[in-house]
């Protein structure tokens, strides 16, 4: 076993030091504490491991942002449909095509 020696004592001047993070957080992000199911954490950690590195918290954030965008898009489509229906601009859908079997029966009957 290798023996370790303690570093010699040094006087370090912290009089100009400032409290707080060394690297400022990204704007628009807030640090919170949240309780998630173990399955959620394990899933995102496994994704990071398979990718060869990264941050599982970033993946969770990205998944939540994607969910918000998807919900927003669906709300927009629903609103457009409501407006079109109320304006009477939506036409009835074209009738569905019949199956090949019924087409053959009609053809054979002629």
OpenMM code with the backbone's topology and positions (N, CA, C; nanometers):
from openmm import Vec3, app, unit

residues = "UNK UNK UNK UNK UNK UNK UNK UNK UNK UNK UNK UNK UNK UNK UNK UNK UNK UNK UNK UNK UNK UNK UNK UNK UNK UNK UNK UNK UNK UNK UNK UNK UNK UNK UNK UNK UNK UNK UNK UNK UNK UNK UNK UNK UNK UNK UNK UNK UNK UNK UNK UNK UNK UNK UNK UNK UNK UNK UNK UNK UNK UNK UNK UNK UNK UNK UNK UNK UNK UNK UNK UNK UNK UNK UNK UNK UNK UNK UNK UNK UNK UNK UNK UNK UNK UNK UNK UNK UNK UNK UNK UNK UNK UNK UNK UNK UNK UNK UNK UNK UNK UNK UNK UNK UNK UNK UNK UNK UNK UNK".split()
positions = [
    Vec3(0.0842, -0.1171, 0.0000),
    Vec3(0.0000, 0.0000, 0.0000),
    Vec3(0.0889, 0.1236, 0.0000),
    Vec3(0.0559, 0.2188, -0.0854),
    Vec3(0.1343, 0.3401, -0.0976),
    Vec3(0.1001, 0.4359, 0.0153),
    Vec3(0.2042, 0.4905, 0.0774),
    Vec3(0.1817, 0.5861, 0.1857),
    Vec3(0.1603, 0.7245, 0.1276),
    Vec3(0.0648, 0.7944, 0.1826),
    Vec3(0.0362, 0.9306, 0.1384),
    Vec3(0.0899, 1.0286, 0.2416),
    Vec3(0.1466, 1.1354, 0.1903),
    Vec3(0.1920, 1.2401, 0.2807),
    Vec3(0.0977, 1.3583, 0.2699),
    Vec3(0.0734, 1.4202, 0.3826),
    Vec3(-0.0117, 1.5384, 0.3837),
    Vec3(0.0608, 1.6546, 0.3181),
    Vec3(-0.0162, 1.7372, 0.2517),
    Vec3(0.0423, 1.8559, 0.1896),
    Vec3(0.0906, 1.9502, 0.2991),
    Vec3(0.2034, 2.0139, 0.2769),
    Vec3(0.2510, 2.1067, 0.3806),
    Vec3(0.1526, 2.2223, 0.3996),
    Vec3(0.1484, 2.2738, 0.5197),
    Vec3(0.0559, 2.3823, 0.5526),
    Vec3(0.0884, 2.5052, 0.4697),
    Vec3(-0.0185, 2.5675, 0.4133),
    Vec3(-0.0007, 2.6924, 0.3385),
    Vec3(-0.0992, 2.7948, 0.3911),
    Vec3(-0.0571, 2.9165, 0.3922),
    Vec3(-0.1490, 3.0256, 0.4242),
    Vec3(-0.2171, 3.0672, 0.2950),
    Vec3(-0.3485, 3.0524, 0.2891),
    Vec3(-0.4236, 3.0920, 0.1713),
    Vec3(-0.5091, 3.2112, 0.2102),
    Vec3(-0.5016, 3.3172, 0.1308),
    Vec3(-0.5737, 3.4404, 0.1590),
    Vec3(-0.7098, 3.4367, 0.0898),
    Vec3(-0.8170, 3.4307, 0.1679),
    Vec3(-0.9530, 3.4298, 0.1147),
    Vec3(-1.0208, 3.5659, 0.1311),
    Vec3(-0.9433, 3.6704, 0.1597),
    Vec3(-1.0043, 3.8013, 0.1854),
    Vec3(-1.0754, 3.8564, 0.0622),
    Vec3(-1.0320, 3.8192, -0.0594),
    Vec3(-1.0978, 3.8658, -0.1814),
    Vec3(-1.1983, 3.7634, -0.2355),
    Vec3(-1.2180, 3.6567, -0.1617),
    Vec3(-1.3083, 3.5517, -0.2070),
    Vec3(-1.4537, 3.5958, -0.2023),
    Vec3(-1.5360, 3.5345, -0.2883),
    Vec3(-1.6785, 3.5639, -0.2925),
    Vec3(-1.7564, 3.4351, -0.2744),
    Vec3(-1.8664, 3.4443, -0.2012),
    Vec3(-1.9523, 3.3283, -0.1808),
    Vec3(-2.0354, 3.3049, -0.3053),
    Vec3(-2.0725, 3.1811, -0.3249),
    Vec3(-2.1610, 3.1487, -0.4354),
    Vec3(-2.0959, 3.0519, -0.5316),
    Vec3(-2.1702, 3.0164, -0.6362),
    Vec3(-2.1186, 2.9170, -0.7299),
    Vec3(-2.0029, 2.9720, -0.8128),
    Vec3(-1.9136, 2.8842, -0.8490),
    Vec3(-1.8011, 2.9225, -0.9335),
    Vec3(-1.8520, 2.9492, -1.0748),
    Vec3(-1.9414, 2.8638, -1.1216),
    Vec3(-2.0018, 2.8803, -1.2535),
    Vec3(-2.1477, 2.9192, -1.2323),
    Vec3(-2.1879, 3.0291, -1.2911),
    Vec3(-2.3258, 3.0746, -1.2768),
    Vec3(-2.4195, 2.9780, -1.3484),
    Vec3(-2.5366, 2.9510, -1.2906),
    Vec3(-2.6334, 2.8627, -1.3575),
    Vec3(-2.6881, 2.9292, -1.4834),
    Vec3(-2.7384, 2.8459, -1.5742),
    Vec3(-2.7986, 2.8971, -1.6971),
    Vec3(-2.9204, 2.9816, -1.6634),
    Vec3(-2.9396, 3.0919, -1.7344),
    Vec3(-3.0604, 3.1701, -1.7093),
    Vec3(-3.1843, 3.0908, -1.7503),
    Vec3(-3.2909, 3.1101, -1.6773),
    Vec3(-3.4148, 3.0403, -1.7096),
    Vec3(-3.4276, 2.9048, -1.6428),
    Vec3(-3.3339, 2.8703, -1.5575),
    Vec3(-3.3428, 2.7429, -1.4855),
    Vec3(-3.3444, 2.7718, -1.3359),
    Vec3(-3.4214, 2.6920, -1.2638),
    Vec3(-3.4345, 2.7072, -1.1201),
    Vec3(-3.4026, 2.5750, -1.0527),
    Vec3(-3.3236, 2.5816, -0.9482),
    Vec3(-3.2904, 2.4607, -0.8736),
    Vec3(-3.4057, 2.4301, -0.7783),
    Vec3(-3.4545, 2.3055, -0.7852),
    Vec3(-3.5633, 2.2633, -0.6972),
    Vec3(-3.5317, 2.1246, -0.6428),
    Vec3(-3.6075, 2.0845, -0.5458),
    Vec3(-3.6014, 1.9472, -0.4961),
    Vec3(-3.7338, 1.8816, -0.5351),
    Vec3(-3.7261, 1.7632, -0.5925),
    Vec3(-3.8464, 1.6948, -0.6388),
    Vec3(-3.8324, 1.5462, -0.6097),
    Vec3(-3.9411, 1.4834, -0.5770),
    Vec3(-3.9401, 1.3389, -0.5534),
    Vec3(-3.9961, 1.2700, -0.6761),
    Vec3(-3.9173, 1.1802, -0.7331),
    Vec3(-3.9585, 1.1040, -0.8502),
    Vec3(-3.9548, 0.9557, -0.8169),
    Vec3(-4.0347, 0.8783, -0.8877),
    Vec3(-4.0318, 0.7333, -0.8695),
    Vec3(-3.8930, 0.6807, -0.9046),
    Vec3(-3.8528, 0.5776, -0.8344),
    Vec3(-3.7226, 0.5159, -0.8634),
    Vec3(-3.7148, 0.4685, -1.0079),
    Vec3(-3.8272, 0.4203, -1.0606),
    Vec3(-3.8292, 0.3731, -1.2004),
    Vec3(-3.7932, 0.4849, -1.2969),
    Vec3(-3.8400, 0.6063, -1.2687),
    Vec3(-3.8110, 0.7199, -1.3560),
    Vec3(-3.6615, 0.7495, -1.3539),
    Vec3(-3.6059, 0.7581, -1.2346),
    Vec3(-3.4620, 0.7871, -1.2208),
    Vec3(-3.3800, 0.6778, -1.2878),
    Vec3(-3.4125, 0.5522, -1.2604),
    Vec3(-3.3367, 0.4404, -1.3189),
    Vec3(-3.3451, 0.4425, -1.4712),
    Vec3(-3.4619, 0.4744, -1.5252),
    Vec3(-3.4792, 0.4791, -1.6705),
    Vec3(-3.3862, 0.5831, -1.7332),
    Vec3(-3.3875, 0.7038, -1.6787),
    Vec3(-3.3061, 0.8103, -1.7379),
    Vec3(-3.1569, 0.7889, -1.7124),
    Vec3(-3.1215, 0.7325, -1.5989),
    Vec3(-2.9796, 0.7002, -1.5753),
    Vec3(-2.9323, 0.5934, -1.6733),
    Vec3(-3.0180, 0.4958, -1.7026),
    Vec3(-2.9828, 0.3914, -1.7987),
    Vec3(-2.9660, 0.4514, -1.9384),
    Vec3(-3.0509, 0.5474, -1.9747),
    Vec3(-3.0364, 0.6139, -2.1043),
    Vec3(-2.9017, 0.6842, -2.1153),
    Vec3(-2.8620, 0.7504, -2.0083),
    Vec3(-2.7334, 0.8203, -2.0075),
    Vec3(-2.6190, 0.7195, -2.0175),
    Vec3(-2.6310, 0.6104, -1.9454),
    Vec3(-2.5256, 0.5082, -1.9482),
    Vec3(-2.5117, 0.4484, -2.0878),
    Vec3(-2.6255, 0.4190, -2.1528),
    Vec3(-2.6204, 0.3640, -2.2887),
    Vec3(-2.5612, 0.4641, -2.3878),
    Vec3(-2.5861, 0.5930, -2.3621),
    Vec3(-2.5336, 0.6973, -2.4518),
    Vec3(-2.3857, 0.7223, -2.4284),
    Vec3(-2.3323, 0.6664, -2.3215),
    Vec3(-2.1904, 0.6831, -2.2934),
    Vec3(-2.1574, 0.8053, -2.2098),
    Vec3(-2.2564, 0.8636, -2.1481),
    Vec3(-2.2311, 0.9778, -2.0607),
    Vec3(-2.3369, 1.0844, -2.0796),
    Vec3(-2.3338, 1.1791, -1.9918),
    Vec3(-2.4301, 1.2879, -1.9971),
    Vec3(-2.4912, 1.3103, -1.8604),
    Vec3(-2.6045, 1.3759, -1.8582),
    Vec3(-2.6692, 1.4107, -1.7328),
    Vec3(-2.8147, 1.3648, -1.7382),
    Vec3(-2.8518, 1.2772, -1.6492),
    Vec3(-2.9881, 1.2245, -1.6506),
    Vec3(-3.0902, 1.3330, -1.6174),
    Vec3(-3.0502, 1.4329, -1.5389),
    Vec3(-3.1432, 1.5400, -1.5048),
    Vec3(-3.1776, 1.6230, -1.6286),
    Vec3(-3.0806, 1.6407, -1.7165),
    Vec3(-3.1056, 1.7121, -1.8414),
    Vec3(-3.2041, 1.6340, -1.9270),
    Vec3(-3.1908, 1.5014, -1.9294),
    Vec3(-3.2844, 1.4188, -2.0065),
    Vec3(-3.4261, 1.4292, -1.9509),
    Vec3(-3.4394, 1.4309, -1.8194),
    Vec3(-3.5712, 1.4460, -1.7580),
    Vec3(-3.6294, 1.5815, -1.7962),
    Vec3(-3.5476, 1.6864, -1.7890),
    Vec3(-3.5929, 1.8200, -1.8270),
    Vec3(-3.6383, 1.8221, -1.9733),
    Vec3(-3.5580, 1.7612, -2.0614),
    Vec3(-3.5923, 1.7577, -2.2043),
    Vec3(-3.7235, 1.6834, -2.2280),
    Vec3(-3.7456, 1.5742, -2.1549),
    Vec3(-3.8701, 1.4974, -2.1692),
    Vec3(-3.9902, 1.5815, -2.1253),
    Vec3(-3.9743, 1.6582, -2.0188),
    Vec3(-4.0839, 1.7432, -1.9719),
    Vec3(-4.1119, 1.8568, -2.0710),
    Vec3(-4.0069, 1.9160, -2.1263),
    Vec3(-4.0244, 2.0224, -2.2260),
    Vec3(-4.0950, 1.9674, -2.3497),
    Vec3(-4.0543, 1.8465, -2.3945),
    Vec3(-4.1203, 1.7831, -2.5093),
    Vec3(-4.2688, 1.7614, -2.4822),
    Vec3(-4.3016, 1.7199, -2.3615),
    Vec3(-4.4418, 1.6972, -2.3247),
    Vec3(-4.5205, 1.8275, -2.3313),
    Vec3(-4.4624, 1.9355, -2.2832),
    Vec3(-4.5288, 2.0661, -2.2868),
    Vec3(-4.5523, 2.1088, -2.4312),
    Vec3(-4.4506, 2.0925, -2.5168),
    Vec3(-4.4637, 2.1319, -2.6565),
    Vec3(-4.5691, 2.0484, -2.7283),
    Vec3(-4.5717, 1.9193, -2.6998),
    Vec3(-4.6701, 1.8312, -2.7630),
    Vec3(-4.8113, 1.8712, -2.7202),
    Vec3(-4.8291, 1.8961, -2.5918),
    Vec3(-4.9612, 1.9363, -2.5422),
    Vec3(-5.0019, 2.0696, -2.6030),
    Vec3(-4.9074, 2.1606, -2.6167),
    Vec3(-4.9355, 2.2910, -2.6763),
    Vec3(-4.9777, 2.2763, -2.8222),
    Vec3(-4.9101, 2.1876, -2.8957),
    Vec3(-4.9439, 2.1661, -3.0360),
    Vec3(-5.0843, 2.1076, -3.0477),
    Vec3(-5.1174, 2.0113, -2.9636),
    Vec3(-5.2509, 1.9512, -2.9665),
    Vec3(-5.3585, 2.0549, -2.9342),
    Vec3(-5.3301, 2.1406, -2.8370),
    Vec3(-5.4256, 2.2465, -2.8029),
    Vec3(-5.4468, 2.3410, -2.9211),
    Vec3(-5.3396, 2.3720, -2.9920),
    Vec3(-5.3489, 2.4602, -3.1083),
    Vec3(-5.4329, 2.3969, -3.2181),
    Vec3(-5.4092, 2.2693, -3.2465),
    Vec3(-5.4868, 2.1991, -3.3492),
    Vec3(-5.6341, 2.1939, -3.3101),
    Vec3(-5.6608, 2.1643, -3.1847),
    Vec3(-5.8004, 2.1603, -3.1385),
    Vec3(-5.8672, 2.2966, -3.1546),
    Vec3(-5.7954, 2.4037, -3.1210),
    Vec3(-5.8507, 2.5385, -3.1328),
    Vec3(-5.8808, 2.5717, -3.2782),
    Vec3(-5.7911, 2.5371, -3.3688),
    Vec3(-5.8129, 2.5623, -3.5113),
    Vec3(-5.9357, 2.4866, -3.5601),
    Vec3(-5.9484, 2.3598, -3.5201),
    Vec3(-6.0649, 2.2808, -3.5601),
    Vec3(-6.1943, 2.3411, -3.5072),
    Vec3(-6.1932, 2.3865, -3.3827),
    Vec3(-6.3133, 2.4493, -3.3266),
    Vec3(-6.3520, 2.5738, -3.4060),
    Vec3(-6.2523, 2.6547, -3.4401),
    Vec3(-6.2796, 2.7769, -3.5163),
    Vec3(-6.3344, 2.7438, -3.6553),
    Vec3(-6.2757, 2.6437, -3.7195),
    Vec3(-6.3211, 2.6050, -3.8530),
    Vec3(-6.4634, 2.5490, -3.8481),
    Vec3(-6.4915, 2.4683, -3.7479),
    Vec3(-6.6254, 2.4099, -3.7350),
    Vec3(-6.7272, 2.5189, -3.7076),
    Vec3(-6.6941, 2.6112, -3.6177),
    Vec3(-6.7901, 2.7175, -3.5861),
    Vec3(-6.8120, 2.8109, -3.7043),
    Vec3(-6.7136, 2.8236, -3.7923),
    Vec3(-6.7281, 2.9076, -3.9111),
    Vec3(-6.7955, 2.8315, -4.0250),
    Vec3(-6.8185, 2.7029, -4.0054),
    Vec3(-6.8837, 2.6212, -4.1065),
    Vec3(-6.7943, 2.5890, -4.2246),
    Vec3(-6.6648, 2.5949, -4.2047),
    Vec3(-6.5714, 2.5715, -4.3146),
    Vec3(-6.5303, 2.4261, -4.3289),
    Vec3(-6.5614, 2.3455, -4.2316),
    Vec3(-6.5199, 2.2059, -4.2383),
    Vec3(-6.6227, 2.1274, -4.3178),
    Vec3(-6.5772, 2.0626, -4.4214),
    Vec3(-6.6664, 1.9807, -4.5048),
    Vec3(-6.6673, 1.8394, -4.4501),
    Vec3(-6.7688, 1.7666, -4.4848),
    Vec3(-6.7744, 1.6279, -4.4404),
    Vec3(-6.6592, 1.5518, -4.5016),
    Vec3(-6.6107, 1.4558, -4.4276),
    Vec3(-6.5036, 1.3717, -4.4786),
    Vec3(-6.5546, 1.2885, -4.5942),
    Vec3(-6.4664, 1.2584, -4.6869),
    Vec3(-6.5043, 1.1740, -4.8011),
    Vec3(-6.5442, 1.0370, -4.7492),
    Vec3(-6.6425, 0.9741, -4.8128),
    Vec3(-6.6830, 0.8406, -4.7670),
    Vec3(-6.5658, 0.7436, -4.7791),
    Vec3(-6.5625, 0.6520, -4.6877),
    Vec3(-6.4553, 0.5520, -4.6889),
    Vec3(-6.4713, 0.4600, -4.8074),
    Vec3(-6.3577, 0.4194, -4.8593),
    Vec3(-6.3618, 0.3228, -4.9698),
    Vec3(-6.4068, 0.1880, -4.9173),
    Vec3(-6.4792, 0.1196, -4.9997),
    Vec3(-6.5234, -0.0125, -4.9580),
    Vec3(-6.4093, -0.1107, -4.9773),
    Vec3(-6.4201, -0.2226, -4.9152),
    Vec3(-6.3153, -0.3242, -4.9264),
    Vec3(-6.3180, -0.3866, -5.0648),
    Vec3(-6.2130, -0.4514, -5.1013),
    Vec3(-6.2017, -0.5142, -5.2327),
    Vec3(-6.3108, -0.6163, -5.2579),
    Vec3(-6.3558, -0.6861, -5.1539),
    Vec3(-6.4564, -0.7910, -5.1704),
    Vec3(-6.5885, -0.7309, -5.2168),
    Vec3(-6.6286, -0.6190, -5.1567),
    Vec3(-6.7568, -0.5616, -5.1961),
    Vec3(-6.7477, -0.4979, -5.3346),
    Vec3(-6.6301, -0.4493, -5.3711),
    Vec3(-6.6126, -0.3933, -5.5050),
    Vec3(-6.6274, -0.5039, -5.6084),
    Vec3(-6.5714, -0.6175, -5.5787),
    Vec3(-6.5809, -0.7306, -5.6734),
    Vec3(-6.7258, -0.7738, -5.6906),
    Vec3(-6.8020, -0.7729, -5.5816),
    Vec3(-6.9425, -0.8136, -5.5911),
    Vec3(-7.0188, -0.7170, -5.6806),
    Vec3(-6.9938, -0.5876, -5.6657),
    Vec3(-7.0624, -0.4873, -5.7480),
    Vec3(-7.0234, -0.5063, -5.8926),
    Vec3(-6.8950, -0.5294, -5.9206),
    Vec3(-6.8479, -0.5473, -6.0579),
    Vec3(-6.9085, -0.6720, -6.1193),
    Vec3(-6.9162, -0.7773, -6.0404),
    Vec3(-6.9670, -0.9036, -6.0929),
    Vec3(-7.1161, -0.8932, -6.1228),
    Vec3(-7.1877, -0.8090, -6.0523),
    Vec3(-7.3304, -0.7960, -6.0690),
    Vec3(-7.3686, -0.7178, -6.1939),
    Vec3(-7.2760, -0.6457, -6.2544),
    Vec3(-7.3093, -0.5634, -6.3731),
    Vec3(-7.3238, -0.6416, -6.4943),
] * unit.nanometer
topology = app.Topology()
chain = topology.addChain("A")
for resn in residues:
    res = topology.addResidue(resn, chain)
    for name in ("N", "CA", "C"):
        topology.addAtom(name, app.Element.getBySymbol(name[0]), res)
